[in-house]
Amino acid sequence: MLTENEVSRTWSRLFKDGLTEDAFDNADNLLSELRPESPLRHRLELELGELRKMHLSQAKA
């Protein structure tokens, strides 16, 4: 299991190359490393939801 610091550092690099399916898969894997009650997990889950919405809107355009 990764620490919250490790997850946070990795998360910040995930989407540097754009919103790709690999990045989304890696983000899901990172979230699974955090405890369910973790505030960081909650924040990143919300952020991931927003990124997915952006990705879908870009794909439709």
VEXROFI-119466 format. One line per 2 residues: number of its first residue (from 0); their letters; for each residue x, y, z of C-alpha. Coordinates in Angstrom, 2 decimals. Layout:
<pts>
NUM> a> X/Y/Z | ...
</pts>
This chain:
<pts>
0> ml> 0.00/0.00/0.00 | 1.28/3.46/-0.93
2> te> 1.37/6.40/1.43 | -0.79/9.45/0.81
4> ne> 2.35/11.41/-0.11 | 3.33/8.83/-2.73
6> vs> -0.18/8.80/-4.17 | -0.26/12.60/-4.27
8> rt> 3.10/12.83/-6.08 | 2.13/10.16/-8.59
10> ws> -1.31/11.71/-9.14 | 0.23/15.04/-10.11
12> rl> 2.13/13.33/-12.95 | -0.69/11.13/-14.24
14> fk> -2.40/13.54/-16.59 | 0.62/15.49/-17.85
16> dg> 0.34/13.77/-21.24 | -3.38/14.41/-21.47
18> lt> -6.60/12.67/-20.54 | -5.94/9.14/-21.74
20> ed> -7.55/5.82/-20.87 | -4.23/4.66/-19.40
22> af> -4.14/7.71/-17.14 | -7.69/7.02/-15.96
24> dn> -6.85/3.37/-15.29 | -3.74/4.37/-13.34
26> ad> -5.76/6.93/-11.38 | -8.28/4.24/-10.39
28> nl> -5.44/2.00/-9.27 | -3.93/4.79/-7.20
30> ls> -7.25/5.48/-5.50 | -7.51/1.84/-4.52
32> el> -4.23/2.26/-2.61 | -5.85/4.74/-0.22
34> rp> -8.04/3.93/2.75 | -11.77/4.38/2.00
36> es> -12.07/7.02/4.73 | -9.06/9.01/3.52
38> pl> -9.81/12.70/2.83 | -7.25/12.56/0.02
40> rh> -9.12/9.68/-1.59 | -12.38/11.61/-1.42
42> rl> -10.79/14.71/-2.97 | -9.10/12.75/-5.75
44> el> -12.29/10.81/-6.53 | -14.08/14.13/-7.06
46> el> -11.23/15.42/-9.20 | -11.22/12.24/-11.27
48> ge> -14.95/12.58/-11.87 | -14.42/16.12/-13.16
50> lr> -11.56/15.00/-15.40 | -13.74/12.24/-16.85
52> km> -16.48/14.79/-17.61 | -13.92/16.99/-19.37
54> hl> -12.64/14.01/-21.35 | -16.15/13.07/-22.46
56> sq> -16.99/16.62/-23.50 | -13.75/16.86/-25.49
58> ak> -14.46/13.53/-27.18 | -17.91/14.70/-28.26
60> a> -16.58/17.97/-29.74
</pts>
